[in-house]
Amino acid sequence: MELRDYLNTTFPGLILKPSLYNQWDIGLHFEFAQGMYQFNDDNTLNLDMFNRVYNQALAIFHYLFSDQDEIFLVTNIYHLKCLKDRTNPIKVYQRSIKNKNLKFNIRQTTLPFVFDDEEDTDEYYTSQFFLKCNKSDIRYLLLIKAACNEDFPLKPKFGGRNGSYYPDVFFINASKNIIFFIYDDRGCEVIANNKETIRPLYNQYKYWLSEYDKEKIERLFH
């Protein structure tokens, strides 16, 4: 099954973009490194905080994805229409794919700019790339760290240039019908088409829930 068919069937009406949680009724919103800050008192980066963020994101990933699960690794790259020099999608994948032959299986589609609430909507479009793979095929720790490093001078990094937005990477578990998205060092979103699928994750890590959405999420699971 292709990505678009899968999404239309399993998550009808969903647009694959940040704020998945606000589009879908069944989901979790986690806040990373609660009570910690990105900078120390001397204005240096707080690496202890970032290590905490990486470990939390990785723990959630391992809880959601087993070695046998079929995964869609999806990347949204946002381009300015007026620029000829495009962000190379392979740069997102080249270091993160263990089996280099899989890069020939990457598929691409062109979509409207997904941030329809932005003033410059007409100036951008979205290139969406996806790869069907398994957990063992990808260097998921590299991808997780890069997603968390979005706003800071840390490596690994996806990178956005020439006026482009930072790429967004989504992990879709097609076997369990779960979508996992790290928006940056502040936190992540998990949605599912059945709340029982993610109830164990809620029970395990409920103390990481975003305070802003905690009451809504607790109502869902009680």
C-alpha positions in Angstrom: 0.0 0.0 0.0 1.3 3.5 -0.9 1.5 6.2 1.8 -1.5 8.2 0.5 -3.7 5.2 0.4 -2.7 4.2 3.8 -3.3 7.6 5.3 -6.7 8.0 3.6 -7.8 4.6 4.9 -6.3 4.7 8.4 -6.3 8.4 9.3 -8.9 10.0 7.0 -8.7 13.7 6.7 -5.4 14.0 8.5 -2.7 16.3 7.0 0.8 15.1 7.7 2.2 18.2 9.4 3.1 19.4 12.8 0.2 19.6 15.3 -1.0 16.1 14.5 -2.5 16.0 18.0 -4.8 18.9 17.3 -6.1 17.2 14.2 -6.9 13.8 15.7 -9.0 12.8 18.6 -6.8 9.9 19.8 -3.3 11.0 20.8 -0.7 11.9 23.3 1.4 15.0 23.6 4.6 14.6 25.6 6.9 17.4 26.9 10.6 16.6 27.0 13.0 17.5 29.9 10.3 19.1 32.0 11.8 21.7 34.4 15.1 21.9 32.4 16.3 24.7 30.1 18.2 24.8 26.9 20.9 27.1 28.3 23.0 27.2 31.4 23.4 30.3 33.5 26.6 31.2 31.5 24.6 31.1 28.2 26.2 27.8 27.1 24.0 25.0 25.8 22.7 22.7 28.5 23.9 19.4 27.1 22.4 17.5 30.1 19.0 18.7 29.0 19.6 17.6 25.4 20.7 14.2 26.5 17.6 13.9 28.6 15.5 14.9 25.6 17.2 12.3 23.3 16.7 9.6 25.9 13.0 10.3 26.4 12.4 10.5 22.6 14.3 7.2 22.1 12.4 5.5 24.9 9.0 6.5 23.3 10.3 5.3 19.9 11.3 1.9 21.2 8.0 1.5 22.9 6.1 2.2 19.7 8.2 0.4 17.1 9.3 -3.3 17.2 11.8 -4.9 14.8 8.9 -6.6 12.9 6.8 -3.5 12.3 6.4 -2.0 8.9 7.4 1.7 8.9 6.8 4.6 6.6 9.6 7.1 7.1 8.2 10.3 5.8 9.9 13.7 5.2 8.3 17.0 4.4 10.6 19.5 2.8 9.3 23.0 2.3 10.5 24.9 -0.8 10.3 28.5 -1.9 8.8 28.4 -5.4 11.1 31.1 -6.6 14.4 29.2 -5.9 16.0 26.9 -8.4 18.3 25.4 -5.8 16.3 22.8 -3.9 17.1 21.0 -0.6 18.3 17.6 -1.6 15.9 15.0 0.0 18.6 12.4 -0.1 20.5 14.4 2.5 17.8 13.5 5.0 18.1 9.8 4.2 21.7 9.2 3.1 23.2 8.9 6.6 20.1 7.4 8.2 19.6 4.4 5.9 21.8 1.4 6.7 20.9 -0.5 3.5 22.0 2.0 0.8 20.0 0.1 -1.8 16.8 1.3 -0.1 17.4 4.8 -1.3 16.2 3.7 -4.7 12.8 2.9 -3.1 12.3 6.5 -1.9 9.1 7.9 -3.3 8.1 11.6 -3.8 5.0 13.7 -4.3 4.4 17.4 -4.5 1.8 19.0 -2.2 0.6 22.4 -1.4 2.3 24.2 1.4 0.9 22.5 4.5 1.1 25.5 6.8 -2.1 27.2 5.5 -2.2 29.7 8.4 1.1 31.3 7.3 1.1 34.7 5.5 3.5 33.4 2.8 1.5 30.3 1.9 1.5 31.0 -1.8 5.3 31.4 -1.9 6.0 27.8 -0.8 5.2 24.2 -1.7 5.8 20.9 0.0 7.9 18.0 -1.3 6.9 14.9 0.6 9.2 11.9 0.5 8.6 8.5 2.0 10.4 5.2 2.4 8.8 1.9 3.4 11.2 0.1 5.7 11.8 -1.7 9.0 13.3 -0.4 12.2 16.5 -2.2 11.6 16.9 -0.5 8.2 17.4 3.0 9.6 19.7 4.8 12.0 16.7 6.0 14.1 18.9 7.6 16.8 20.5 9.9 14.3 17.0 10.9 13.0 15.7 11.4 16.5 18.6 13.6 17.5 18.4 15.7 14.4 14.7 16.3 15.0 15.5 17.5 18.5 18.4 19.7 17.4 16.3 21.8 15.1 16.8 25.2 16.7 20.4 24.8 18.0 24.0 24.5 16.8 24.2 20.8 17.5 24.8 17.7 15.3 23.3 15.7 13.7 21.1 18.2 11.9 18.8 18.1 8.9 19.3 21.7 8.0 17.1 24.3 6.3 18.6 26.8 3.9 17.8 29.3 1.2 14.8 30.5 3.1 13.4 27.0 3.4 11.7 25.7 6.6 13.4 23.0 8.6 12.3 19.6 7.3 9.7 17.6 9.3 10.2 13.8 9.7 7.4 11.5 10.7 7.7 7.9 11.8 4.5 5.9 10.9 4.0 2.4 12.2 1.8 0.9 9.5 1.6 -2.4 11.5 0.1 -0.8 14.6 -1.4 2.3 13.0 0.5 4.9 15.0 2.2 8.1 14.0 5.2 9.5 16.0 6.4 13.1 15.4 9.1 15.0 17.2 8.6 18.7 16.6 11.8 19.8 18.3 13.5 19.6 21.7 10.3 20.6 23.5 8.4 17.5 22.8 6.6 15.1 20.5 3.2 13.9 19.4 1.8 10.4 19.1 -1.5 9.6 17.4 -3.3 6.3 16.7 -6.5 5.1 15.2 -7.3 3.1 18.3 -6.7 4.4 21.8 -6.0 0.9 23.2 -2.9 0.7 21.0 -1.3 3.6 22.8 -2.8 3.0 26.3 0.4 1.1 27.4 2.5 4.1 26.3 0.2 6.4 28.3 0.4 4.2 31.4 4.2 4.0 31.1 5.0 7.7 30.5 2.0 9.7 31.7 4.3 11.8 33.9 5.9 13.1 30.7 2.5 14.5 29.4 2.3 18.1 28.5 0.7 20.0 31.3 -1.3 22.0 28.7 -3.0 18.9 27.3 -2.8 16.6 30.3 -6.5 17.0 31.4 -7.8 16.2 27.9 -5.6 13.2 27.6 -6.5 11.8 31.0 -10.2 12.1 30.1 -9.5 10.0 26.9 -8.0 7.1 28.8 -10.3 7.0 31.8 
